[in-house]
Amino acid sequence: MRKLIVIFIIIFWLAACSSAVVKTDNHEAPTQAKSRQEIAENIAPVGPKPLQEEDFEISYRLHKIDKKTDIKELIHKWGYGEGYDSSNKGYISGNGTYRRWNLSYPNYEDPEIRFVVLSKIELEGEELVDGESYLVGVSLENSKLKTKRGLKTGDTLGKVLQLYGQPSIITNGSLLYSKNGLHLRVQWDTKTEKVNNIFIEYNMEKSIKQQRSADYVDEDAQPDPDLEPYTIQKEQSFITTLNGWGKVKFISTLKDEDTNDLIQAKFFLEVNSQKYADNKILYEFPEFYGNNGRMIDRIKAVSFKDLNQDGRTDIVIIADYITGINAHGVETLPVAGIYFQKKDNTYTTLPELDKNINQTGHNRTLQNIIQYVSKQRINVE
């Protein structure tokens, strides 16, 4: 009898287990599959979505700010911001036709946000006033404000890349993201690797063209590299004496004529005298070899030396160009180019020689280049 009872208990237990297995197969399996899918979604790397125009919008005081923002409507709502008059009415630059200025809120001493505006100057009675005005760009000045994707000042460079991916343009201290003429420029501190300013450009190109057209009355006048689109690299600009030119200024610049272009190097000779201030540029050098599809980060070194023993002064230039960016900043490599002086005292390049210098790795120091070139037979007419 005891045996029968034990057998009955065993059969009952096996049946219960079988029932549990069936229940698990019917009900728990989908739950497990869903859990695995969720885990896979969490593990799979998902890059940031492609930029849309709405990514360049921000919100301030519950007001949407974008390229169509009416500046006069903002002033009507919020006034000019505390300290406007004592800050020279927000003046940035101007001429007799246009005024570039800024609105800073809540004040000019410690702003949260800064609106850059271009206004046409008009005469109202005997007083000059701002006429037609539009928003050029907006600067997020502290961590109280975020972009559409949640970026704010104080965030790390890694977070910028996480939210926006690889930028359109990289410089050592600035990233540029662009879409349909809109630009988001992120500036970071190269020491702390944290964002210290976010600037969104809505109508920057338009404002530059309008203001520049009023600045330059004579369209045939030589450009002055002190003005846009040239940024002088003072550490690599020198007063020197060159054959046929005498004592001149050699000017190294980085040129960024349109914000969508690669930042590239440009070089000039300028008169070393205040007497010719109206037409300073004497000579514009040919295209720098290092510009060839690269974005230049900085001019690293310049040397004036007769490389081919023809009695004329040649110029060796080394620059760093940007290869990419990671969470710790930009990555760069050196690129070199040489300007050889011709008999008429102008300058030329030898692209094949430049190519060989860089492909063989003789581009890291001026001494590397000079030693390499001294072994070549070079004749420039």
TORBAZA-668178 format. One record per residue (C-alpha): residue in three letters; y negated, x, z negated. Coordinates in steps of 0.02 Angstrom, whole numbers, padded with zeros to 5 digits, always signed. Layout:
<recs>
ALAYXZ...
</recs>
This chain:
<recs>
MET+00000+00000+00000ARG-00118+00142-00043LYS-00078+00221+00126LEU-00127+00061+00216ILE-00290+00053+00123VAL-00331+00235+00166ILE-00288+00206+00351PHE-00398+00050+00353ILE-00544+00147+00278ILE-00525+00287+00407ILE-00521+00161+00552PHE-00675+00073+00483TRP-00768+00239+00466LEU-00726+00292+00645ALA-00785+00125+00711ALA-00949+00142+00619CYS-00974+00316+00690SER-00936+00255+00866SER-01062+00115+00843ALA-01191+00240+00784VAL-01163+00348+00937VAL-01184+00201+01054LYS-01342+00151+00963THR-01409+00327+00977ASP-01371+00332+01165ASN-01457+00165+01196HIS-01611+00183+01088GLU-01643+00362+01033ALA-01618+00452+01200PRO-01779+00382+01280THR-01873+00429+01122GLN-01808+00608+01134ALA-01849+00617+01319LYS-02027+00558+01285SER-02046+00687+01148ARG-01989+00825+01267GLN-02114+00766+01397GLU-02254+00769+01270ILE-02203+00944+01217ALA-02199+01002+01399GLU-02373+00930+01428ASN-02437+01021+01275ILE-02358+01186+01326ALA-02401+01181+01512PRO-02566+01273+01546VAL-02696+01151+01609GLY-02852+01231+01686PRO-03024+01152+01675LYS-03062+01013+01799PRO-03169+01056+01950LEU-03355+01038+01918GLN-03438+00872+01956GLU-03624+00833+01963GLU-03609+00738+01800ASP-03559+00902+01713PHE-03741+00955+01732GLU-03807+00805+01637ILE-03849+00815+01452SER-03905+00690+01322TYR-04057+00713+01211ARG-04123+00581+01092LEU-04005+00456+01176HIS-04090+00490+01343LYS-03989+00553+01493ILE-04063+00711+01570ASP-04021+00753+01750LYS-04105+00808+01912LYS-04192+00639+01930THR-04269+00639+01756ASP-04449+00575+01758ILE-04553+00702+01661LYS-04699+00584+01634GLU-04581+00455+01561LEU-04519+00583+01434ILE-04698+00627+01387HIS-04740+00443+01368LYS-04592+00423+01248TRP-04599+00585+01149GLY-04771+00660+01178TYR-04794+00845+01217GLY-04706+00918+01065GLU-04786+00997+00912GLY-04882+01156+00954TYR-04910+01115+01139ASP-05097+01152+01139SER-05083+01309+01032SER-04947+01373+01151ASN-05069+01372+01298LYS-05003+01201+01349GLY-04831+01273+01380TYR-04893+01386+01519ILE-04764+01500+01603SER-04845+01547+01770GLY-04956+01474+01903ASN-05087+01487+02039GLY-05221+01374+02108THR-05094+01250+02175TYR-04949+01240+02053ARG-04920+01261+01867ARG-04749+01307+01793TRP-04740+01259+01611ASN-04623+01197+01475LEU-04605+01050+01359SER-04522+01101+01195TYR-04451+00976+01070PRO-04468+00944+00929ASN-04591+01090+00926TYR-04633+01256+01008GLU-04596+01364+00855ASP-04412+01320+00836PRO-04361+01209+00983GLU-04196+01121+01006ILE-04226+01098+01190ARG-04349+01161+01320PHE-04391+01074+01484VAL-04459+01185+01623VAL-04577+01087+01737LEU-04672+01120+01898SER-04833+01020+01920LYS-04956+01011+02062ILE-05131+01045+01997GLU-05255+00906+02033LEU-05438+00879+01995GLU-05480+00726+01891GLY-05667+00716+01878GLU-05712+00893+01823GLU-05547+00925+01737LEU-05389+01004+01808VAL-05235+00899+01766ASP-05049+00896+01804GLY-05018+00789+01957GLU-04847+00764+02037SER-04720+00844+01920TYR-04533+00867+01918LEU-04398+00943+01809VAL-04349+01120+01861GLY-04221+01150+01725VAL-04178+01127+01543SER-04136+01257+01410LEU-04024+01217+01261GLU-04099+01321+01122ASN-03982+01294+00975SER-03810+01231+00925LYS-03868+01052+00893LEU-03853+01016+01079LYS-03698+01024+01187THR-03662+01017+01373LYS-03561+00875+01448ARG-03403+00977+01420GLY-03446+01020+01241LEU-03516+01197+01256LYS-03653+01249+01135THR-03744+01407+01083GLY-03640+01509+00962ASP-03477+01474+01055THR-03370+01620+01112LEU-03354+01685+01289GLY-03172+01632+01281LYS-03224+01452+01253VAL-03340+01458+01403LEU-03194+01510+01513GLN-03082+01379+01433LEU-03206+01239+01468TYR-03272+01294+01639GLY-03151+01423+01710GLN-03208+01569+01818PRO-03394+01563+01863SER-03476+01570+02035ILE-03578+01723+01987ILE-03551+01850+01848THR-03674+01976+01777ASN-03661+02077+01618GLY-03734+01946+01502SER-03739+01792+01613LEU-03617+01672+01698LEU-03670+01548+01832TYR-03577+01387+01875SER-03638+01293+02029LYS-03610+01126+02116ASN-03715+01048+02256GLY-03873+01145+02214LEU-03854+01119+02026HIS-03827+01273+01918LEU-03771+01298+01739ARG-03815+01472+01677VAL-03730+01532+01518GLN-03804+01685+01436TRP-03711+01778+01300ASP-03741+01923+01182THR-03638+02069+01248LYS-03615+02135+01070THR-03558+01977+00981GLU-03481+01899+01139LYS-03559+01732+01090VAL-03667+01614+01191ASN-03852+01627+01148ASN-03928+01515+01283ILE-03875+01380+01405PHE-03993+01342+01551ILE-03961+01203+01676GLU-04056+01217+01840TYR-04093+01055+01932ASN-04230+01100+02056MET-04251+01288+02036GLU-04241+01336+02221LYS-04366+01202+02268SER-04489+01258+02133ILE-04477+01442+02183LYS-04511+01403+02365GLN-04659+01292+02324GLN-04738+01413+02202ARG-04704+01564+02312SER-04779+01480+02466ALA-04941+01460+02369ASP-04931+01639+02304TYR-04914+01719+02476VAL-05057+01673+02589ASP-05019+01810+02714GLU-04841+01781+02776ASP-04835+01955+02857ALA-04878+02045+02695GLN-04747+02166+02629PRO-04653+02098+02477ASP-04687+02178+02310PRO-04525+02214+02215ASP-04615+02170+02053LEU-04601+01990+02113GLU-04450+01881+02146PRO-04321+01901+02219TYR-04313+02083+02160THR-04279+02143+01985ILE-04329+02325+01963GLN-04201+02435+01876LYS-04326+02545+01784GLU-04197+02667+01715GLN-04148+02713+01894SER-04321+02712+01975PHE-04410+02880+01989ILE-04565+02970+02049THR-04503+03105+02169THR-04558+03212+02316LEU-04468+03183+02482ASN-04483+03273+02648GLY-04609+03186+02760TRP-04658+03061+02624GLY-04737+03170+02493LYS-04744+03108+02315VAL-04675+02931+02309LYS-04590+02807+02193PHE-04405+02777+02226ILE-04373+02598+02171SER-04198+02534+02127THR-04184+02345+02122LEU-04056+02207+02108LYS-04088+02070+02234ASP-04039+01889+02205GLU-04141+01795+02334ASP-04042+01633+02320THR-03946+01590+02163ASN-03788+01559+02265ASP-03789+01735+02340LEU-03703+01889+02271ILE-03816+01998+02166GLN-03837+02157+02266ALA-03930+02322+02262LYS-04086+02357+02364PHE-04191+02516+02370PHE-04372+02552+02420LEU-04499+02690+02432GLU-04666+02641+02359VAL-04836+02724+02366ASN-04870+02826+02210SER-05051+02771+02197GLN-05151+02621+02139LYS-05260+02642+02292TYR-05134+02548+02400ALA-05090+02410+02278ASP-05104+02274+02412ASN-04964+02350+02516LYS-04857+02455+02403ILE-04693+02468+02497LEU-04679+02614+02619TYR-04497+02602+02665GLU-04346+02490+02640PHE-04179+02580+02639PRO-04030+02522+02743GLU-03894+02413+02667PHE-03809+02497+02519TYR-03623+02529+02549GLY-03581+02457+02377ASN-03648+02285+02427ASN-03503+02258+02546GLY-03439+02091+02479ARG-03464+02145+02299MET-03574+02085+02158ILE-03671+02230+02082ASP-03687+02233+01893ARG-03803+02384+01876ILE-03867+02541+01961LYS-03779+02679+01864ALA-03847+02843+01934VAL-03964+02914+02068SER-03977+03094+02129PHE-04095+03176+02255LYS-04009+03326+02337ASP-03987+03411+02506LEU-03800+03378+02528ASN-03774+03446+02704GLN-03890+03597+02695ASP-04009+03538+02832GLY-04167+03559+02728ARG-04192+03372+02702THR-04173+03269+02542ASP-04023+03154+02534ILE-03997+03021+02401VAL-03834+02986+02307ILE-03814+02819+02218ILE-03677+02755+02102ALA-03671+02573+02048ASP-03550+02468+01946TYR-03484+02311+02029ILE-03401+02164+01944THR-03214+02138+01968GLY-03191+01992+01848ILE-03219+01925+01674ASN-03114+01897+01518ALA-03146+01835+01343HIS-03228+02001+01297GLY-03351+02016+01443VAL-03360+02075+01621GLU-03243+02202+01701THR-03322+02330+01819LEU-03279+02475+01934PRO-03392+02609+02010VAL-03445+02612+02193ALA-03546+02750+02276GLY-03654+02766+02432ILE-03758+02904+02511TYR-03921+02897+02608PHE-03942+03046+02725GLN-04118+03090+02783LYS-04140+03106+02971LYS-04260+03218+03069ASP-04388+03078+03079ASN-04380+03069+02887THR-04301+02895+02884TYR-04130+02870+02806THR-03959+02822+02870THR-03784+02795+02801LEU-03614+02858+02857PRO-03497+02711+02817GLU-03336+02808+02849LEU-03389+02945+02729ASP-03440+02816+02597LYS-03272+02731+02621ASN-03176+02894+02596ILE-03277+02940+02441ASN-03231+02775+02360GLN-03050+02764+02418THR-03010+02940+02356GLY-03087+02907+02185HIS-03229+03033+02204ASN-03355+02901+02153ARG-03358+02911+01964THR-03490+03044+01936LEU-03629+03123+02038GLN-03540+03291+02022ASN-03380+03214+02095ILE-03476+03153+02247ILE-03576+03313+02275GLN-03420+03422+02266TYR-03325+03309+02386VAL-03466+03299+02513SER-03498+03487+02506LYS-03326+03513+02585GLN-03365+03399+02733ARG-03453+03445+02895ILE-03598+03326+02908ASN-03730+03329+03044VAL-03865+03196+03043GLU-03992+03191+03186
</recs>
